[in-house]
Structure formats: structure tokens, C-alpha cells
Amino acid sequence: MAERDNDWTKPFIAAMHRNAAERTPLVVQAVGTGPAERLLDVGGGSAAYSIAFAKANEKLHATVLDLPPVLPLAQGHINAAGLAGRVETRAGDLRRDPLGKGFTLVLVSAICHMLSPEENQDLLRRCFEALAPQGRVVIQDFILEPDKTAPRHAALFAVNMLVGTEAGSTYSHEEYSAWMRGAGFEEVRHLRLPGPSGLMMGRRP
Ligand SMILES: C[S@@+](CC[C@H](N)C(=O)[O-])C[C@H]1O[C@@H](n2cnc3c(N)ncnc32)[C@H](O)[C@@H]1O
């Protein structure tokens, strides 16, 4: 994505925003929010999820981490929602940069499928480091059954990633669980949601 120009990035982020509009109520309800939440939205795109969490909890502050060309698009949505005081944007490379410290919630939505297993393990270790004790990581993605042939859309999306990315794919609940436990997370669980994607959640002890 870092090599794409604005003619590609703008419609892509607009499409993700449209898609997120349907998913945010489900995700916010399933995840819930604590009293003084600090949310890190890794590869947060249009900021749709940060905005939805901030609307659900007036004490929540969010940071949307994404590539520089995407941040003005996110900022436009944040401003339109009147949330510039509580939702900020930060330029960063989720493939290698430290993610910060002291967050209570780290959201990784529609990111893991573009990364290899090794990159996902590395990202999850950095998510763990970014969380305060008792903080939670939430992954939203297509999650495969153990034999990796179902659900059908998740299996087909792996073909899309095979063609369109260097090492992306879709992964099973078992793979996510192993990576999350390997990074140090406890209370790892798979939450099925209506629609094409599900959640993997874990807690830093
Ligand atoms: C499929 S979109 C998901 C957006 C949002 N999380 C959502 O669920 O609607 C992937 C996002 O990851 C961002 N991204 C891709 N590579 C990145 C990188 N190396 N560092 C930071 N962000 C990246 C893209 O710009 C895009 O906003």
C-alpha cells in the first residue's frame, strides 16, 4: 500500500469506510469499552472504528496509526464526527515500528490477512508491548475453520491475498491462538460475529 498513489488510496479507504459502517456497531458491542479506555487502532484507515468506540464511550481516547497518505482521509472523518479532541492520527509502519505504550485496547482490524505468519507474530508481540497490564488486543479478520476450506469467503479471500500481496493469506482460529499465546496473551478466544469476519481477543496479564 505504501507504493500506491492517491487515485488508488482514496477509493480504497472510502470502500473500507463504507464496509466498516456496517461492522462498527457489532464490533463495539462485542468488545465493549472500559472506564478510561486508550485505544490504538493499528492500520486504522478511515478511523471508522476509532470514531465508533469514541462515540460509545465519551472518556475514550484513540490513536489511529496508518501510512502518511491515509491520515488526511482519517482526519476528515474525525473532524466531521466532531472528535478531533479525542481521536488523533499518527504516521507509522505497522510492519516494523514500535506501537507506543500504555494502551488499554489495541484493535487490529482487517490487517492480519495482508501479513505473513511471521509478520503477524511480530505485530502481535509489538501489540503486547503497547498494552498496559490487563489491556486487550482485538483482531478482526476472516477466520478459517481448522481444515482451511471454510467458511468459503475466507478461503477464497486467501486466493485474493495470494495474488495481491507478497505473503498475505487468511488464517485459522488455531493459528491466531498460537500466535497470541506466543506473544504472551491470556484469555485468548474466538468470537463469531454475523457477517464475513470474526474476532480474536486476548488479554495482557
Ligand atoms: C484493509 S484496510 C483496514 C482499515 C481499517 N482497520 C478497517 O478495518 O476498516 C488496511 C489498512 O492498513 C493500512 N496499512 C497498510 N500497510 C500499512 C503499514 N505498513 N503501516 C501502517 N498502516 C498500513 C492501510 O493504509 C489501510 O488503512
The ligand as a Gaussian input file, in Angstrom:
#p B3LYP/6-31G(d) Opt

LIG

0 1
 C       -7.878000      -3.227000       4.800000
 S       -7.531000      -1.650000       5.464000
 C       -8.265000      -1.754000       7.096000
 C       -8.663000      -0.404000       7.634000
 C       -9.400000      -0.454000       8.994000
 N       -8.584000      -1.071000      10.013000
 C      -10.721000      -1.154000       8.863000
 O      -10.887000      -2.278000       9.365000
 O      -11.633000      -0.560000       8.254000
 C       -5.796000      -1.782000       5.824000
 C       -5.215000      -0.524000       6.406000
 O       -3.847000      -0.778000       6.766000
 C       -3.059000       0.326000       6.369000
 N       -1.674000      -0.136000       6.158000
 C       -1.211000      -0.956000       5.184000
 N        0.098000      -1.158000       5.320000
 C        0.480000      -0.433000       6.404000
 C        1.725000      -0.228000       7.047000
 N        2.847000      -0.805000       6.610000
 N        1.765000       0.578000       8.141000
 C        0.627000       1.194000       8.594000
 N       -0.587000       1.024000       8.013000
 C       -0.659000       0.221000       6.940000
 C       -3.735000       0.798000       5.095000
 O       -3.361000       2.117000       4.757000
 C       -5.201000       0.631000       5.439000
 O       -5.724000       1.780000       6.058000

